[in-house]
């Protein structure tokens, strides 16, 4: 399942793409959340771009909204997310922290830190995230 | 004056076959997109190394039995 949305700001319009790609490990099915800027001409995704469109919070909230939309169709789906860089992962973490009350009402969410999964908490640096709809 | 920003979510077409409980491969421009496939493959490596959160697997198993 894929989603696209448009970021509009000082640097113009940028198309953002979110993709949920299924994978299976030892019989456990999960979906990888992929996210990046879509170049409509080449069809390529740039996950390292910094668009500086002054709408970071809205973009992260919209990505979170796609998780809720996706899990409406797949309520028992495990969602895995990891940034393309450590700074991008921290960005995800900031987005989660900013919306933590709303997110925790709807999702059980864990963070991977130092090789172990923990219940997501604010102000902790994680390497990856996994969520399941409540 | 700061330009008003808008972010509009637009759900792209997708295909879901509830009888098969899986995504049908009809995803338009990024069907089997190499970037997303690569990222998903990377996640497999990470999860093989560190596993899944046990609590989430328990919840998932309980639900699937209902």
N, CA and C atoms of all chains as a GROMACS GRO file, in nm:
protein
  600
    1UNK      N    1   0.085  -0.119   0.000
    1UNK     CA    2   0.000   0.000   0.000
    1UNK      C    3   0.089   0.124   0.000
    2UNK      N    4   0.054   0.221  -0.079
    2UNK     CA    5   0.135   0.341  -0.083
    2UNK      C    6   0.050   0.467  -0.069
    3UNK      N    7   0.112   0.570  -0.020
    3UNK     CA    8   0.047   0.699  -0.003
    3UNK      C    9   0.139   0.806  -0.061
    4UNK      N   10   0.081   0.908  -0.115
    4UNK     CA   11   0.161   1.026  -0.147
    4UNK      C   12   0.089   1.148  -0.094
    5UNK      N   13   0.166   1.248  -0.058
    5UNK     CA   14   0.107   1.375  -0.020
    5UNK      C   15   0.203   1.485  -0.060
    6UNK      N   16   0.153   1.605  -0.057
    6UNK     CA   17   0.229   1.718  -0.110
    6UNK      C   18   0.270   1.812   0.003
    7UNK      N   19   0.396   1.846   0.004
    7UNK     CA   20   0.446   1.947   0.096
    7UNK      C   21   0.453   2.079   0.020
    8UNK      N   22   0.381   2.179   0.070
    8UNK     CA   23   0.384   2.311   0.006
    8UNK      C   24   0.441   2.412   0.103
    9UNK      N   25   0.542   2.485   0.058
    9UNK     CA   26   0.604   2.583   0.146
    9UNK      C   27   0.692   2.676   0.067
   10UNK      N   28   0.784   2.744   0.136
   10UNK     CA   29   0.870   2.843   0.070
   10UNK      C   30   0.951   2.788  -0.047
   11UNK      N   31   0.983   2.660  -0.044
   11UNK     CA   32   1.062   2.600  -0.152
   11UNK      C   33   0.976   2.528  -0.255
   12UNK      N   34   0.849   2.563  -0.259
   12UNK     CA   35   0.761   2.505  -0.360
   12UNK      C   36   0.693   2.378  -0.315
   13UNK      N   37   0.648   2.302  -0.413
   13UNK     CA   38   0.576   2.180  -0.383
   13UNK      C   39   0.668   2.059  -0.398
   14UNK      N   40   0.664   1.974  -0.298
   14UNK     CA   41   0.747   1.854  -0.299
   14UNK      C   42   0.656   1.735  -0.270
   15UNK      N   43   0.666   1.635  -0.354
   15UNK     CA   44   0.581   1.516  -0.335
   15UNK      C   45   0.651   1.420  -0.241
   16UNK      N   46   0.580   1.381  -0.138
   16UNK     CA   47   0.631   1.285  -0.040
   16UNK      C   48   0.562   1.152  -0.063
   17UNK      N   49   0.638   1.046  -0.054
   17UNK     CA   50   0.581   0.913  -0.074
   17UNK      C   51   0.604   0.826   0.049
   18UNK      N   52   0.503   0.752   0.087
   18UNK     CA   53   0.512   0.657   0.197
   18UNK      C   54   0.470   0.521   0.142
   19UNK      N   55   0.550   0.421   0.169
   19UNK     CA   56   0.521   0.288   0.115
   19UNK      C   57   0.531   0.184   0.226
   20UNK      N   58   0.435   0.096   0.231
   20UNK     CA   59   0.436  -0.015   0.327
   20UNK      C   60   0.468  -0.143   0.250
   21UNK      N   61   0.586  -0.195   0.273
   21UNK     CA   62   0.634  -0.311   0.198
   21UNK      C   63   0.634  -0.434   0.287
   22UNK      N   64   0.562  -0.539   0.249
   22UNK     CA   65   0.556  -0.659   0.334
   22UNK      C   66   0.683  -0.742   0.327
   23UNK      N   67   0.720  -0.796   0.442
   23UNK     CA   68   0.830  -0.892   0.450
   23UNK      C   69   0.793  -0.996   0.556
   24UNK      N   70   0.858  -1.110   0.548
   24UNK     CA   71   0.829  -1.218   0.642
   24UNK      C   72   0.958  -1.278   0.692
   25UNK      N   73   0.964  -1.298   0.823
   25UNK     CA   74   1.080  -1.363   0.884
   25UNK      C   75   1.030  -1.476   0.973
   26UNK      N   76   1.067  -1.597   0.945
   26UNK     CA   77   1.025  -1.712   1.026
   26UNK      C   78   0.875  -1.714   1.052
   27UNK      N   79   0.799  -1.684   0.951
   27UNK     CA   80   0.653  -1.689   0.963
   27UNK      C   81   0.590  -1.564   1.021
   28UNK      N   82   0.671  -1.467   1.060
   28UNK     CA   83   0.617  -1.342   1.115
   28UNK      C   84   0.612  -1.239   1.002
   29UNK      N   85   0.492  -1.195   0.973
   29UNK     CA   86   0.473  -1.095   0.867
   29UNK      C   87   0.476  -0.955   0.928
   30UNK      N   88   0.547  -0.865   0.863
   30UNK     CA   89   0.546  -0.726   0.906
   30UNK      C   90   0.556  -0.638   0.782
   31UNK      N   91   0.539  -0.508   0.804
   31UNK     CA   92   0.546  -0.413   0.692
   31UNK      C   93   0.651  -0.308   0.723
   32UNK      N   94   0.740  -0.289   0.628
   32UNK     CA   95   0.841  -0.184   0.642
   32UNK      C   96   0.784  -0.052   0.592
   33UNK      N   97   0.792   0.049   0.678
   33UNK     CA   98   0.747   0.183   0.638
   33UNK      C   99   0.863   0.253   0.570
   34UNK      N  100   0.849   0.279   0.440
   34UNK     CA  101   0.950   0.355   0.366
   34UNK      C  102   0.898   0.493   0.336
   35UNK      N  103   0.987   0.591   0.342
   35UNK     CA  104   0.944   0.730   0.324
   35UNK      C  105   1.052   0.809   0.254
   36UNK      N  106   1.012   0.896   0.162
   36UNK     CA  107   1.110   0.982   0.097
   36UNK      C  108   1.042   1.079   0.001
   37UNK      N  109   1.123   1.163  -0.060
   37UNK     CA  110   1.073   1.258  -0.160
   37UNK      C  111   1.067   1.188  -0.296
   38UNK      N  112   0.957   1.204  -0.362
   38UNK     CA  113   0.940   1.142  -0.494
   38UNK      C  114   0.970   1.243  -0.603
   39UNK      N  115   1.061   1.206  -0.691
   39UNK     CA  116   1.085   1.287  -0.811
   39UNK      C  117   0.985   1.242  -0.917
   40UNK      N  118   0.886   1.325  -0.950
   40UNK     CA  119   0.780   1.280  -1.042
   40UNK      C  120   0.831   1.256  -1.183
   41UNK      N  121   0.946   1.312  -1.217
   41UNK     CA  122   0.998   1.294  -1.352
   41UNK      C  123   1.073   1.161  -1.367
   42UNK      N  124   1.151   1.129  -1.266
   42UNK     CA  125   1.232   1.007  -1.274
   42UNK      C  126   1.167   0.889  -1.201
   43UNK      N  127   1.074   0.921  -1.111
   43UNK     CA  128   1.012   0.816  -1.030
   43UNK      C  129   1.100   0.770  -0.917
   44UNK      N  130   1.217   0.834  -0.902
   44UNK     CA  131   1.310   0.792  -0.797
   44UNK      C  132   1.273   0.857  -0.664
   45UNK      N  133   1.314   0.789  -0.557
   45UNK     CA  134   1.290   0.838  -0.422
   45UNK      C  135   1.421   0.891  -0.364
   46UNK      N  136   1.414   1.007  -0.305
   46UNK     CA  137   1.531   1.063  -0.238
   46UNK      C  138   1.500   1.069  -0.089
   47UNK      N  139   1.564   0.982  -0.014
   47UNK     CA  140   1.536   0.979   0.130
   47UNK      C  141   1.638   1.058   0.210
   48UNK      N  142   1.732   1.120   0.141
   48UNK     CA  143   1.833   1.199   0.210
   48UNK      C  144   1.810   1.348   0.192
   49UNK      N  145   1.710   1.382   0.117
   49UNK     CA  146   1.687   1.524   0.087
   49UNK      C  147   1.641   1.599   0.211
   50UNK      N  148   1.676   1.724   0.217
   50UNK     CA  149   1.630   1.814   0.324
   50UNK      C  150   1.558   1.926   0.253
   51UNK      N  151   1.426   1.917   0.251
   51UNK     CA  152   1.350   2.009   0.167
   51UNK      C  153   1.336   2.147   0.229
   52UNK      N  154   1.352   2.159   0.362
   52UNK     CA  155   1.345   2.289   0.428
   52UNK      C  156   1.219   2.366   0.387
   53UNK      N  157   1.109   2.298   0.389
   53UNK     CA  158   0.984   2.362   0.349
   53UNK      C  159   0.905   2.412   0.470
   54UNK      N  160   0.972   2.418   0.584
   54UNK     CA  161   0.912   2.471   0.707
   54UNK      C  162   0.785   2.399   0.748
   55UNK      N  163   0.775   2.274   0.714
   55UNK     CA  164   0.653   2.203   0.751
   55UNK      C  165   0.685   2.063   0.805
   56UNK      N  166   0.801   2.053   0.870
   56UNK     CA  167   0.847   1.924   0.919
   56UNK      C  168   0.744   1.856   1.010
   57UNK      N  169   0.688   1.937   1.100
   57UNK     CA  170   0.594   1.878   1.194
   57UNK      C  171   0.471   1.823   1.121
   58UNK      N  172   0.424   1.898   1.024
   58UNK     CA  173   0.307   1.853   0.949
   58UNK      C  174   0.337   1.727   0.869
   59UNK      N  175   0.458   1.723   0.813
   59UNK     CA  176   0.495   1.604   0.736
   59UNK      C  177   0.500   1.480   0.825
   60UNK      N  178   0.566   1.495   0.940
   60UNK     CA  179   0.575   1.381   1.030
   60UNK      C  180   0.438   1.338   1.081
   61UNK      N  181   0.352   1.436   1.106
   61UNK     CA  182   0.216   1.403   1.149
   61UNK      C  183   0.140   1.330   1.039
   62UNK      N  184   0.165   1.370   0.915
   62UNK     CA  185   0.098   1.306   0.803
   62UNK      C  186   0.147   1.163   0.784
   63UNK      N  187   0.278   1.143   0.801
   63UNK     CA  188   0.331   1.006   0.794
   63UNK      C  189   0.267   0.921   0.903
   64UNK      N  190   0.256   0.978   1.023
   64UNK     CA  191   0.190   0.905   1.133
   64UNK      C  192   0.045   0.874   1.096
   65UNK      N  193  -0.020   0.968   1.028
   65UNK     CA  194  -0.159   0.946   0.987
   65UNK      C  195  -0.170   0.830   0.889
   66UNK      N  196  -0.068   0.812   0.806
   66UNK     CA  197  -0.073   0.698   0.714
   66UNK      C  198  -0.063   0.565   0.790
   67UNK      N  199   0.008   0.567   0.904
   67UNK     CA  200   0.016   0.444   0.985
   67UNK      C  201  -0.124   0.407   1.034
   68UNK      N  202  -0.196   0.508   1.081
   68UNK     CA  203  -0.332   0.482   1.130
   68UNK      C  204  -0.423   0.438   1.016
   69UNK      N  205  -0.407   0.499   0.901
   69UNK     CA  206  -0.489   0.461   0.786
   69UNK      C  207  -0.456   0.318   0.743
   70UNK      N  208  -0.329   0.290   0.736
   70UNK     CA  209  -0.285   0.156   0.694
   70UNK      C  210  -0.339   0.050   0.790
   71UNK      N  211  -0.328   0.076   0.920
   71UNK     CA  212  -0.371  -0.024   1.018
   71UNK      C  213  -0.522  -0.030   1.032
   72UNK      N  214  -0.592   0.060   0.970
   72UNK     CA  215  -0.738   0.045   0.960
   72UNK      C  216  -0.769  -0.074   0.870
   73UNK      N  217  -0.688  -0.090   0.766
   73UNK     CA  218  -0.706  -0.201   0.673
   73UNK      C  219  -0.637  -0.328   0.724
   74UNK      N  220  -0.526  -0.308   0.796
   74UNK     CA  221  -0.449  -0.421   0.847
   74UNK      C  222  -0.430  -0.404   0.998
   75UNK      N  223  -0.535  -0.425   1.076
   75UNK     CA  224  -0.527  -0.394   1.219
   75UNK      C  225  -0.430  -0.480   1.298
   76UNK      N  226  -0.392  -0.593   1.244
   76UNK     CA  227  -0.299  -0.680   1.317
   76UNK      C  228  -0.160  -0.678   1.254
   77UNK      N  229  -0.132  -0.573   1.177
   77UNK     CA  230  -0.003  -0.566   1.107
   77UNK      C  231   0.104  -0.501   1.195
   78UNK      N  232   0.219  -0.562   1.197
   78UNK     CA  233   0.334  -0.500   1.262
   78UNK      C  234   0.396  -0.401   1.163
   79UNK      N  235   0.424  -0.281   1.210
   79UNK     CA  236   0.484  -0.178   1.126
   79UNK      C  237   0.625  -0.149   1.177
   80UNK      N  238   0.722  -0.160   1.087
   80UNK     CA  239   0.862  -0.133   1.123
   80UNK      C  240   0.908  -0.006   1.051
   81UNK      N  241   0.978   0.080   1.124
   81UNK     CA  242   1.029   0.203   1.063
   81UNK      C  243   1.169   0.233   1.114
   82UNK      N  244   1.253   0.275   1.021
   82UNK     CA  245   1.391   0.312   1.055
   82UNK      C  246   1.432   0.423   0.960
   83UNK      N  247   1.496   0.525   1.010
   83UNK     CA  248   1.538   0.634   0.924
   83UNK      C  249   1.653   0.593   0.834
   84UNK      N  250   1.668   0.666   0.724
   84UNK     CA  251   1.778   0.635   0.632
   84UNK      C  252   1.912   0.675   0.690
   85UNK      N  253   1.910   0.763   0.786
   85UNK     CA  254   2.030   0.802   0.859
   85UNK      C  255   1.993   0.814   1.006
   86UNK      N  256   2.095   0.821   1.092
   86UNK     CA  257   2.064   0.834   1.234
   86UNK      C  258   1.992   0.965   1.263
   87UNK      N  259   2.027   1.068   1.189
   87UNK     CA  260   1.959   1.197   1.212
   87UNK      C  261   1.814   1.190   1.166
   88UNK      N  262   1.789   1.114   1.058
   88UNK     CA  263   1.651   1.099   1.011
   88UNK      C  264   1.570   1.014   1.111
   89UNK      N  265   1.637   0.915   1.170
   89UNK     CA  266   1.568   0.836   1.272
   89UNK      C  267   1.533   0.924   1.392
   90UNK      N  268   1.624   1.012   1.429
   90UNK     CA  269   1.594   1.105   1.540
   90UNK      C  270   1.477   1.196   1.504
   91UNK      N  271   1.469   1.230   1.377
   91UNK     CA  272   1.358   1.312   1.331
   91UNK      C  273   1.226   1.239   1.351
   92UNK      N  274   1.224   1.113   1.315
   92UNK     CA  275   1.104   1.031   1.339
   92UNK      C  276   1.070   1.030   1.488
   93UNK      N  277   1.177   1.016   1.566
   93UNK     CA  278   1.157   1.011   1.711
   93UNK      C  279   1.095   1.141   1.762
   94UNK      N  280   1.140   1.252   1.708
   94UNK     CA  281   1.084   1.382   1.748
   94UNK      C  282   0.936   1.389   1.709
   95UNK      N  283   0.906   1.337   1.590
   95UNK     CA  284   0.767   1.338   1.546
   95UNK      C  285   0.680   1.252   1.635
   96UNK      N  286   0.733   1.137   1.674
   96UNK     CA  287   0.658   1.050   1.764
   96UNK      C  288   0.639   1.116   1.899
   97UNK      N  289   0.747   1.176   1.950
   97UNK     CA  290   0.740   1.238   2.081
   97UNK      C  291   0.641   1.354   2.084
   98UNK      N  292   0.637   1.429   1.974
   98UNK     CA  293   0.547   1.545   1.969
   98UNK      C  294   0.401   1.504   1.969
   99UNK      N  295   0.375   1.383   1.924
   99UNK     CA  296   0.235   1.335   1.915
   99UNK      C  297   0.213   1.213   2.003
  100UNK      N  298   0.295   1.201   2.107
  100UNK     CA  299   0.299   1.074   2.180
  100UNK      C  300   0.166   1.037   2.244
  101UNK      N  301   0.093   1.134   2.298
  101UNK     CA  302  -0.033   1.100   2.364
  101UNK      C  303  -0.134   1.043   2.265
  102UNK      N  304  -0.143   1.108   2.150
  102UNK     CA  305  -0.236   1.061   2.047
  102UNK      C  306  -0.193   0.924   1.993
  103UNK      N  307  -0.063   0.911   1.969
  103UNK     CA  308  -0.012   0.787   1.913
  103UNK      C  309  -0.033   0.670   2.009
  104UNK      N  310  -0.004   0.694   2.137
  104UNK     CA  311  -0.016   0.585   2.234
  104UNK      C  312  -0.160   0.546   2.261
  105UNK      N  313  -0.252   0.634   2.227
  105UNK     CA  314  -0.393   0.595   2.239
  105UNK      C  315  -0.432   0.497   2.129
  106UNK      N  316  -0.357   0.501   2.020
  106UNK     CA  317  -0.393   0.420   1.904
  106UNK      C  318  -0.296   0.307   1.871
  107UNK      N  319  -0.174   0.320   1.917
  107UNK     CA  320  -0.070   0.222   1.880
  107UNK      C  321   0.010   0.178   2.002
  108UNK      N  322   0.047   0.051   2.004
  108UNK     CA  323   0.154   0.007   2.093
  108UNK      C  324   0.282   0.027   2.015
  109UNK      N  325   0.377   0.100   2.071
  109UNK     CA  326   0.497   0.131   1.993
  109UNK      C  327   0.622   0.105   2.076
  110UNK      N  328   0.717   0.040   2.012
  110UNK     CA  329   0.844   0.003   2.075
  110UNK      C  330   0.960   0.066   1.998
  111UNK      N  331   1.068   0.089   2.070
  111UNK     CA  332   1.188   0.143   2.008
  111UNK      C  333   1.305   0.048   2.030
  112UNK      N  334   1.391   0.038   1.930
  112UNK     CA  335   1.510  -0.047   1.940
  112UNK      C  336   1.628   0.038   1.987
  113UNK      N  337   1.683  -0.001   2.102
  113UNK     CA  338   1.798   0.072   2.156
  113UNK      C  339   1.899  -0.027   2.211
  114UNK      N  340   2.022  -0.013   2.169
  114UNK     CA  341   2.131  -0.098   2.215
  114UNK      C  342   2.097  -0.246   2.200
  115UNK      N  343   2.033  -0.279   2.091
  115UNK     CA  344   2.007  -0.419   2.061
  115UNK      C  345   1.884  -0.479   2.127
  116UNK      N  346   1.807  -0.397   2.198
  116UNK     CA  347   1.687  -0.450   2.264
  116UNK      C  348   1.567  -0.358   2.236
  117UNK      N  349   1.449  -0.421   2.234
  117UNK     CA  350   1.327  -0.345   2.215
  117UNK      C  351   1.272  -0.299   2.350
  118UNK      N  352   1.228  -0.172   2.352
  118UNK     CA  353   1.172  -0.113   2.474
  118UNK      C  354   1.044  -0.039   2.438
  119UNK      N  355   0.953  -0.028   2.535
  119UNK     CA  356   0.835   0.055   2.514
  119UNK      C  357   0.883   0.197   2.485
  120UNK      N  358   0.828   0.257   2.381
  120UNK     CA  359   0.874   0.390   2.339
  120UNK      C  360   0.852   0.493   2.449
  121UNK      N  361   0.957   0.570   2.475
  121UNK     CA  362   0.949   0.680   2.570
  121UNK      C  363   1.015   0.803   2.508
  122UNK      N  364   0.968   0.916   2.550
  122UNK     CA  365   1.028   1.040   2.502
  122UNK      C  366   1.171   1.052   2.556
  123UNK      N  367   1.252   1.128   2.485
  123UNK     CA  368   1.388   1.159   2.528
  123UNK      C  369   1.480   1.038   2.537
  124UNK      N  370   1.449   0.935   2.461
  124UNK     CA  371   1.539   0.820   2.449
  124UNK      C  372   1.572   0.805   2.300
  125UNK      N  373   1.700   0.783   2.271
  125UNK     CA  374   1.739   0.767   2.131
  125UNK      C  375   1.722   0.621   2.087
  126UNK      N  376   1.648   0.603   1.980
  126UNK     CA  377   1.624   0.469   1.927
  126UNK      C  378   1.683   0.456   1.788
  127UNK      N  379   1.706   0.331   1.751
  127UNK     CA  380   1.760   0.304   1.617
  127UNK      C  381   1.651   0.264   1.518
  128UNK      N  382   1.539   0.218   1.571
  128UNK     CA  383   1.427   0.176   1.486
  128UNK      C  384   1.303   0.170   1.572
  129UNK      N  385   1.189   0.156   1.506
  129UNK     CA  386   1.061   0.155   1.579
  129UNK      C  387   0.974   0.043   1.524
  130UNK      N  388   0.889  -0.009   1.612
  130UNK     CA  389   0.789  -0.106   1.565
  130UNK      C  390   0.658  -0.078   1.636
  131UNK      N  391   0.549  -0.084   1.558
  131UNK     CA  392   0.418  -0.047   1.613
  131UNK      C  393   0.312  -0.149   1.574
  132UNK      N  394   0.210  -0.156   1.660
  132UNK     CA  395   0.095  -0.242   1.635
  132UNK      C  396  -0.029  -0.166   1.679
  133UNK      N  397  -0.132  -0.170   1.599
  133UNK     CA  398  -0.255  -0.097   1.631
  133UNK      C  399  -0.317  -0.153   1.759
  134UNK      N  400  -0.368  -0.064   1.846
  134UNK     CA  401  -0.434  -0.110   1.969
  134UNK      C  402  -0.574  -0.158   1.937
  135UNK      N  403   0.539   3.849   0.522
  135UNK     CA  404   0.444   3.758   0.585
  135UNK      C  405   0.475   3.615   0.540
  136UNK      N  406   0.479   3.531   0.637
  136UNK     CA  407   0.514   3.393   0.606
  136UNK      C  408   0.406   3.327   0.521
  137UNK      N  409   0.456   3.263   0.419
  137UNK     CA  410   0.361   3.196   0.330
  137UNK      C  411   0.289   3.083   0.405
  138UNK      N  412   0.160   3.081   0.385
  138UNK     CA  413   0.083   2.976   0.451
  138UNK      C  414   0.119   2.841   0.392
  139UNK      N  415   0.142   2.747   0.481
  139UNK     CA  416   0.182   2.615   0.434
  139UNK      C  417   0.064   2.520   0.443
  140UNK      N  418   0.061   2.435   0.352
  140UNK     CA  419  -0.044   2.332   0.358
  140UNK      C  420   0.016   2.198   0.326
  141UNK      N  421  -0.032   2.101   0.391
  141UNK     CA  422   0.005   1.964   0.358
  141UNK      C  423  -0.126   1.889   0.339
  142UNK      N  424  -0.145   1.840   0.224
  142UNK     CA  425  -0.268   1.768   0.196
  142UNK      C  426  -0.238   1.621   0.172
  143UNK      N  427  -0.303   1.542   0.246
  143UNK     CA  428  -0.282   1.399   0.224
  143UNK      C  429  -0.377   1.352   0.116
  144UNK      N  430  -0.322   1.278   0.028
  144UNK     CA  431  -0.404   1.222  -0.079
  144UNK      C  432  -0.376   1.073  -0.083
  145UNK      N  433  -0.475   0.997  -0.059
  145UNK     CA  434  -0.456   0.853  -0.062
  145UNK      C  435  -0.449   0.809  -0.208
  146UNK      N  436  -0.340   0.751  -0.242
  146UNK     CA  437  -0.328   0.700  -0.378
  146UNK      C  438  -0.407   0.572  -0.392
  147UNK      N  439  -0.429   0.539  -0.512
  147UNK     CA  440  -0.502   0.415  -0.536
  147UNK      C  441  -0.423   0.297  -0.480
  148UNK      N  442  -0.493   0.207  -0.427
  148UNK     CA  443  -0.430   0.084  -0.384
  148UNK      C  444  -0.531  -0.026  -0.402
  149UNK      N  445  -0.485  -0.143  -0.402
  149UNK     CA  446  -0.573  -0.256  -0.419
  149UNK      C  447  -0.559  -0.350  -0.300
  150UNK      N  448  -0.669  -0.387  -0.244
  150UNK     CA  449  -0.667  -0.476  -0.129
  150UNK      C  450  -0.773  -0.583  -0.150
  151UNK      N  451  -0.732  -0.705  -0.145
  151UNK     CA  452  -0.824  -0.815  -0.163
  151UNK      C  453  -0.852  -0.877  -0.026
  152UNK      N  454  -0.964  -0.841   0.038
  152UNK     CA  455  -0.990  -0.889   0.174
  152UNK      C  456  -1.007  -1.040   0.181
  153UNK      N  457  -1.047  -1.101   0.071
  153UNK     CA  458  -1.066  -1.246   0.075
  153UNK      C  459  -0.933  -1.318   0.088
  154UNK      N  460  -0.828  -1.254   0.040
  154UNK     CA  461  -0.695  -1.315   0.048
  154UNK      C  462  -0.611  -1.252   0.160
  155UNK      N  463  -0.665  -1.146   0.220
  155UNK     CA  464  -0.596  -1.080   0.331
  155UNK      C  465  -0.454  -1.040   0.294
  156UNK      N  466  -0.441  -0.984   0.177
  156UNK     CA  467  -0.308  -0.939   0.137
  156UNK      C  468  -0.320  -0.824   0.036
  157UNK      N  469  -0.210  -0.758   0.017
  157UNK     CA  470  -0.208  -0.650  -0.080
  157UNK      C  471  -0.195  -0.708  -0.220
  158UNK      N  472  -0.275  -0.659  -0.309
  158UNK     CA  473  -0.263  -0.699  -0.448
  158UNK      C  474  -0.164  -0.606  -0.515
  159UNK      N  475  -0.082  -0.661  -0.597
  159UNK     CA  476   0.023  -0.580  -0.660
  159UNK      C  477  -0.035  -0.490  -0.769
  160UNK      N  478  -0.087  -0.379  -0.728
  160UNK     CA  479  -0.143  -0.284  -0.823
  160UNK      C  480  -0.118  -0.144  -0.768
  161UNK      N  481   0.007  -0.113  -0.753
  161UNK     CA  482   0.042   0.006  -0.677
  161UNK      C  483   0.092   0.122  -0.762
  162UNK      N  484   0.066   0.119  -0.891
  162UNK     CA  485   0.097   0.233  -0.973
  162UNK      C  486   0.246   0.259  -0.987
  163UNK      N  487   0.287   0.383  -0.970
  163UNK     CA  488   0.422   0.423  -1.005
  163UNK      C  489   0.530   0.351  -0.929
  164UNK      N  490   0.503   0.319  -0.805
  164UNK     CA  491   0.611   0.260  -0.728
  164UNK      C  492   0.589   0.112  -0.698
  165UNK      N  493   0.519   0.046  -0.788
  165UNK     CA  494   0.507  -0.100  -0.777
  165UNK      C  495   0.647  -0.161  -0.777
  166UNK      N  496   0.675  -0.236  -0.674
  166UNK     CA  497   0.807  -0.296  -0.659
  166UNK      C  498   0.919  -0.192  -0.677
  167UNK      N  499   0.896  -0.076  -0.625
  167UNK     CA  500   0.995   0.030  -0.640
  167UNK      C  501   1.127  -0.014  -0.578
  168UNK      N  502   1.236  -0.004  -0.651
  168UNK     CA  503   1.363  -0.057  -0.600
  168UNK      C  504   1.408   0.006  -0.469
  169UNK      N  505   1.378   0.134  -0.451
  169UNK     CA  506   1.418   0.199  -0.326
  169UNK      C  507   1.347   0.136  -0.207
  170UNK      N  508   1.215   0.120  -0.218
  170UNK     CA  509   1.140   0.065  -0.106
  170UNK      C  510   1.171  -0.083  -0.085
  171UNK      N  511   1.197  -0.153  -0.193
  171UNK     CA  512   1.236  -0.294  -0.180
  171UNK      C  513   1.369  -0.306  -0.106
  172UNK      N  514   1.460  -0.217  -0.140
  172UNK     CA  515   1.592  -0.219  -0.074
  172UNK      C  516   1.578  -0.188   0.075
  173UNK      N  517   1.496  -0.089   0.107
  173UNK     CA  518   1.476  -0.054   0.248
  173UNK      C  519   1.412  -0.170   0.324
  174UNK      N  520   1.317  -0.236   0.260
  174UNK     CA  521   1.252  -0.350   0.326
  174UNK      C  522   1.352  -0.462   0.349
  175UNK      N  523   1.438  -0.484   0.252
  175UNK     CA  524   1.540  -0.588   0.268
  175UNK      C  525   1.636  -0.554   0.383
  176UNK      N  526   1.667  -0.425   0.396
  176UNK     CA  527   1.754  -0.384   0.507
  176UNK      C  528   1.686  -0.411   0.642
  177UNK      N  529   1.555  -0.390   0.644
  177UNK     CA  530   1.484  -0.413   0.770
  177UNK      C  531   1.487  -0.561   0.807
  178UNK      N  532   1.487  -0.648   0.706
  178UNK     CA  533   1.496  -0.792   0.734
  178UNK      C  534   1.627  -0.823   0.806
  179UNK      N  535   1.734  -0.761   0.758
  179UNK     CA  536   1.865  -0.784   0.821
  179UNK      C  537   1.864  -0.740   0.967
  180UNK      N  538   1.807  -0.624   0.992
  180UNK     CA  539   1.802  -0.572   1.129
  180UNK      C  540   1.719  -0.664   1.219
  181UNK      N  541   1.602  -0.705   1.169
  181UNK     CA  542   1.512  -0.785   1.252
  181UNK      C  543   1.563  -0.927   1.271
  182UNK      N  544   1.637  -0.978   1.175
  182UNK     CA  545   1.698  -1.109   1.194
  182UNK      C  546   1.802  -1.101   1.306
  183UNK      N  547   1.866  -0.987   1.313
  183UNK     CA  548   1.970  -0.968   1.414
  183UNK      C  549   1.913  -0.946   1.554
  184UNK      N  550   1.809  -0.862   1.562
  184UNK     CA  551   1.758  -0.821   1.694
  184UNK      C  552   1.622  -0.881   1.730
  185UNK      N  553   1.555  -0.942   1.634
  185UNK     CA  554   1.425  -1.000   1.663
  185UNK      C  555   1.314  -0.896   1.670
  186UNK      N  556   1.195  -0.943   1.708
  186UNK     CA  557   1.078  -0.856   1.720
  186UNK      C  558   1.050  -0.829   1.868
  187UNK      N  559   0.978  -0.722   1.897
  187UNK     CA  560   0.935  -0.700   2.037
  187UNK      C  561   0.840  -0.812   2.079
  188UNK      N  562   0.876  -0.885   2.183
  188UNK     CA  563   0.798  -1.002   2.223
  188UNK      C  564   0.654  -0.965   2.260
  189UNK      N  565   0.638  -0.852   2.326
  189UNK     CA  566   0.503  -0.814   2.368
  189UNK      C  567   0.411  -0.792   2.249
  190UNK      N  568   0.465  -0.733   2.145
  190UNK     CA  569   0.382  -0.709   2.026
  190UNK      C  570   0.344  -0.841   1.959
  191UNK      N  571   0.437  -0.935   1.959
  191UNK     CA  572   0.407  -1.066   1.900
  191UNK      C  573   0.299  -1.138   1.980
  192UNK      N  574   0.306  -1.123   2.114
  192UNK     CA  575   0.203  -1.185   2.199
  192UNK      C  576   0.066  -1.128   2.168
  193UNK      N  577   0.059  -0.997   2.159
  193UNK     CA  578  -0.070  -0.931   2.130
  193UNK      C  579  -0.122  -0.976   1.994
  194UNK      N  580  -0.031  -0.981   1.899
  194UNK     CA  581  -0.070  -1.020   1.764
  194UNK      C  582  -0.123  -1.164   1.761
  195UNK      N  583  -0.056  -1.252   1.834
  195UNK     CA  584  -0.098  -1.393   1.838
  195UNK      C  585  -0.234  -1.408   1.903
  196UNK      N  586  -0.254  -1.339   2.015
  196UNK     CA  587  -0.384  -1.346   2.084
  196UNK      C  588  -0.496  -1.299   1.993
  197UNK      N  589  -0.471  -1.191   1.922
  197UNK     CA  590  -0.574  -1.136   1.833
  197UNK      C  591  -0.606  -1.232   1.718
  198UNK      N  592  -0.502  -1.289   1.665
  198UNK     CA  593  -0.523  -1.375   1.547
  198UNK      C  594  -0.600  -1.501   1.583
  199UNK      N  595  -0.600  -1.539   1.713
  199UNK     CA  596  -0.674  -1.659   1.756
  199UNK      C  597  -0.821  -1.629   1.778
  200UNK      N  598  -0.855  -1.500   1.792
  200UNK     CA  599  -0.994  -1.464   1.818
  200UNK      C  600  -1.079  -1.476   1.692
   0.00000   0.00000   0.00000
